[in-house]
Amino acid sequence: MTPTQRHRLALLLLWVTPVIWSSNYVIARAAKGVVLPHVLALGRWSLALLLLMPWVGRELWARRAQVRAEWRQSLVLGATGMWICGAIVYLGGQSTTATNIGLIYAAAPVGIAIASRHLMHEHASRGQRLGMGLALLGVIFVVLKGDWHNLLAVRFTPGDGWILLCMLSWVAYSVLQQHWRSALPAQPRLACIMIGGVVVLLPFTLLEVWLVPPLPLTAHALTLIVAAAILPGLLSYVAYAFLIRELGATRSSLLLYLGPLYGSLNAWWLLGEVPQWYHLAGAALILPSIWLASRKGGVPGSARRGLGG
């Protein structure tokens, strides 16, 4: 695949990946009272790793020296991307509102842009900054359901602290993937990160099962684990790794702004929750802004590194 073809594929994935990713909103809501947060996250990433291994197992063995050399990075990325942004976000979602989660996560692309500028000298153009700002306003409009007075009604709970930690962890996961050079191609490196995530998740899952009354592992729970492993797990993270390599962390983070829109469509399809007028108004602001912010320019080629391949 030529560089031009890879760039075009990345731009397509920027719009498509949030469709798959937003399924995690529905899974998280359906999992409450069905499967414990750490059990869901551990099952999700263990199964995703098993599904990926037939594609990368031989290469991991052939590059085992590089795998050993990067184990600390894999552990940190696994902790930030699979543990905190996996189990902890499910935990926080049990004691806060969707409005609060949306408002907190809306800051993630801004945080990624700031961190990328300082660590990788990844500068956004004026048009990209304008697009990000307008998209942010659109997301906040959707989260507040078109009524800015709802901002006055926001009340923060302990769960918001967990969600804030998750948002900061996602910033770290996104930026460190690009900042840390890797001798591994993208998919083998992702497998190493998944291994790191499973290693970190395991003791916390055992602690959760010990402290919290266990829930039966029903067919419903297993279905949620499989869905989480395939959709917001394997497929989404493979696509996100490719996006960071091709577009950089700043532009790749724009897909977070599409989550509330696509999440409402998933909720309409799966849960029968009909989209409201503010979803359409937010889409009218977000979609052209994403196009503006994702246009080529403003990111030096030397900043695109760190995912191998």
FENGI-V116348 format. One line per field, one symbol per residue. phi: phi as a letter, one per 20 degrees, with the letter a starting at -180 (. if undefined). A space follows every 10 residues. Layout:
# FENGI-V116348
phi=???
This chain:
# FENGI-V116348
phi=.fgfffffff fffgeegfff ffffffffff efndbfgfff fffgeffgff feggecgfff ffdffffffd ffffffffff edefedffff ffffcbdfff ffffffegff fffffffeed leeeffffff ffffffffff fffelmcfff ffefcecgff ffffffffff gfgfffgefe fceefgffff ffffggffff fgffffffff edgfdfeeff fffffffffe efegffffff fffffednff fffffffegf fffffffffe dmefgdffff ffffefffff fffeffpncf ffeebodmm
